[in-house]
Amino acid sequence: MKRILIVEDQVDIRELVSMTLELEDYDVHEAENGDQGLAAAQALAPDLMLLDVMMPGSIDGIEVCRRLKADARTRKIKIIILSAKGQDQDRLQGRQAGADDYLTKPFSPKQLLEAVHRHIR
């Protein structure tokens, strides 16, 4: 079973994403900010992360992505950025940090699953 880590500070979005993925038989774990997400990624070694950009705490999603992709132990984790920031420069910043994909909020469950399936099966 593929393991997915959701790092999202908004409880309602985190729960919706989690329920959508659990219906597809993924092993889903959650974190509510960048600090927790970074620690969870290092401990769990998920196959994929869904990572919000704007979160409370000392590090945002872009920095979490940079750190994970710079670390040999975690660089193979697929990362999909989830963000309300949808400008070209925002997407570029995500790609430069090492993100594998970028979904702009709001997104549908179908769009979410399509993105996840592009990167893991």
Steps between C-alpha positions, in 0.01 A plus 500: 500500500637840400553749782396865458573787736266801494650820637221758522406744776130530407320213674209485254729470197724249677198283590349517150831403339553223754154350446542515121832314519386244755217399265774409251676281760797723566670500841438864596684702765451865590698797630369850560807718436838500330699404808279196568495414130878499471536280810224264383654468152836408651341246738242344264677513163170537312471423130334837443434825685220747445648824626329832565714809446363755748498355851570625850828405662862567429511353147260513207429230246756626248775474761382153607519393135851646459629325811350163408633511144847602627521201736613167349269311739184682385567635152307219327174591675257632238368842602182664377457860611145600598460876499257785459788682328456418132707757311773384261767632738351292783508185289858579396600544864353157575684337212826669599458362853471151349125439497382233260158657444290802600125510566322829548222523760215447467539164330255215460549150642534381139782749432672395821485130414619561145805685634572231759463222241744678267771455761416180688279198443 
